[in-house]
Amino acid sequence: MESPAVLPPSAPVPAPSGWWAICLCADWCGTCRDYRNLFEALAPAHPGVRFVWVDIEDESDVSGDLDVETFPTLLIADGQSARFLGPLLPQAAVLSRLLQSLQAWQGAGPVDTRAQAVFERVRTAHGSRGCSEPINR
């Protein structure tokens, strides 16, 4: 019997399909404007993750009644369920580690109903855009 191939520790592990990284920001926020380039640049390093930028004022119907108090706020979903909703340091490495950790964790905790509702609205509004397509500005 052959043993399965083992990837070296430094090799990137392909992301499961269907993952979403959604940044909830506002155009008036300087931190958000600075973070956007980092957020977009991170997308190619995470194939299979759809990166979506949502301006909570321009797309208030998408953010709904979610009260975003700290920017940037990230929503991460596995394609079906919201897995993380909260503020994140505006650094590419922090988001990258969060994505890797969530994708590696096989368990599913309780789903925050507010996060799930926002994810479903984002998926409906942005669902036709592919992972590799540029984020609209």
C-alpha positions as CSV (number, residue, x, y, z in Angstrom):
1,M,0.0,0.0,0.0
2,E,1.4,3.4,-0.9
3,S,1.4,6.2,1.6
4,P,-0.3,9.4,0.7
5,A,1.9,12.3,-0.5
6,V,2.8,14.7,2.2
7,L,3.3,18.4,1.5
8,P,6.3,20.1,2.9
9,P,5.4,22.6,5.7
10,S,6.1,25.6,3.5
11,A,3.8,24.6,0.7
12,P,0.5,26.4,0.5
13,V,-2.5,24.2,1.0
14,P,-5.2,24.8,-1.5
15,A,-8.3,26.4,0.0
16,P,-11.6,24.6,-0.1
17,S,-13.9,26.0,-2.7
18,G,-16.6,28.3,-1.8
19,W,-14.8,30.4,0.9
20,W,-15.5,34.1,1.1
21,A,-13.5,37.0,2.6
22,I,-15.7,40.0,2.9
23,C,-14.4,43.4,4.0
24,L,-17.1,45.7,5.4
25,C,-15.8,49.2,5.2
26,A,-16.7,52.8,4.3
27,D,-15.1,55.0,1.7
28,W,-14.7,57.9,4.2
29,C,-12.5,55.8,6.4
30,G,-8.8,56.4,5.7
31,T,-7.8,53.1,7.2
32,C,-10.2,51.3,4.9
33,R,-8.8,53.1,1.8
34,D,-5.3,52.1,2.8
35,Y,-6.3,48.5,3.5
36,R,-8.1,48.0,0.3
37,N,-4.9,47.6,-1.8
38,L,-3.6,45.0,0.7
39,F,-6.9,43.2,0.7
40,E,-7.0,43.0,-3.1
41,A,-3.4,42.0,-3.3
42,L,-4.0,39.1,-1.0
43,A,-6.6,37.5,-3.3
44,P,-4.2,35.7,-5.6
45,A,-2.4,34.0,-2.6
46,H,-5.7,32.4,-1.7
47,P,-7.2,30.6,-4.7
48,G,-10.7,29.4,-4.0
49,V,-11.5,32.4,-1.7
50,R,-13.7,35.0,-3.1
51,F,-12.6,38.5,-1.9
52,V,-15.5,41.0,-1.8
53,W,-15.3,44.7,-0.7
54,V,-18.6,46.1,0.6
55,D,-18.9,49.8,1.3
56,I,-21.5,49.7,4.1
57,E,-22.9,53.1,3.1
58,D,-23.1,52.5,-0.6
59,E,-24.5,49.0,-0.1
60,S,-26.5,49.5,3.1
61,D,-29.0,47.0,1.9
62,V,-26.3,44.4,2.0
63,S,-25.0,45.3,5.5
64,G,-28.5,45.6,6.8
65,D,-28.9,46.5,10.4
66,L,-25.4,45.3,11.3
67,D,-23.7,48.1,13.3
68,V,-20.1,48.2,12.1
69,E,-18.2,50.3,14.7
70,T,-14.6,49.4,13.9
71,F,-13.0,49.4,10.5
72,P,-12.0,47.2,8.8
73,T,-14.5,44.6,9.8
74,L,-14.2,41.2,8.1
75,L,-16.7,38.5,7.5
76,I,-15.3,35.1,6.6
77,A,-17.6,32.3,5.4
78,D,-17.1,28.8,4.2
79,G,-19.6,29.1,1.3
80,Q,-22.5,28.0,3.5
81,S,-22.0,29.5,6.9
82,A,-20.4,32.6,8.4
83,R,-17.3,31.5,10.4
84,F,-16.0,34.9,11.6
85,L,-17.3,38.4,11.9
86,G,-15.2,41.1,13.6
87,P,-12.7,43.8,13.3
88,L,-9.2,42.9,12.1
89,L,-5.9,44.6,12.2
90,P,-5.4,46.1,8.7
91,Q,-2.5,43.9,7.8
92,A,-2.4,41.3,5.0
93,A,-0.6,38.7,7.2
94,V,-3.3,38.9,9.9
95,L,-6.1,38.1,7.3
96,S,-4.0,35.4,5.7
97,R,-3.4,33.6,9.0
98,L,-7.1,33.9,9.9
99,L,-8.1,32.4,6.6
100,Q,-5.7,29.5,6.9
101,S,-6.8,28.8,10.5
102,L,-10.5,28.8,9.6
103,Q,-9.9,26.6,6.6
104,A,-7.8,24.1,8.6
105,W,-10.3,23.9,11.4
106,Q,-12.8,21.1,10.5
107,G,-15.3,21.8,13.3
108,A,-18.2,24.2,13.0
109,G,-19.2,26.3,15.9
110,P,-22.5,28.1,16.4
111,V,-23.4,30.4,13.6
112,D,-23.9,34.1,14.5
113,T,-27.3,34.9,13.0
114,R,-26.4,38.5,12.2
115,A,-23.2,37.4,10.5
116,Q,-25.1,34.7,8.6
117,A,-27.8,37.2,7.4
118,V,-25.1,39.6,6.1
119,F,-23.3,36.7,4.4
120,E,-26.5,35.6,2.6
121,R,-27.1,39.2,1.4
122,V,-23.5,39.5,0.2
123,R,-23.7,36.1,-1.5
124,T,-26.9,37.2,-3.3
125,A,-25.5,40.6,-4.3
126,H,-22.0,39.5,-5.3
127,G,-22.6,35.8,-6.1
128,S,-22.1,36.0,-9.9
129,R,-18.6,37.4,-9.7
130,G,-15.8,34.8,-9.9
131,C,-13.0,34.6,-7.4
132,S,-10.4,35.8,-9.9
133,E,-12.4,38.8,-11.2
134,P,-11.2,42.2,-9.9
135,I,-13.1,43.8,-7.0
136,N,-15.2,46.6,-8.3
137,R,-14.1,50.1,-7.2
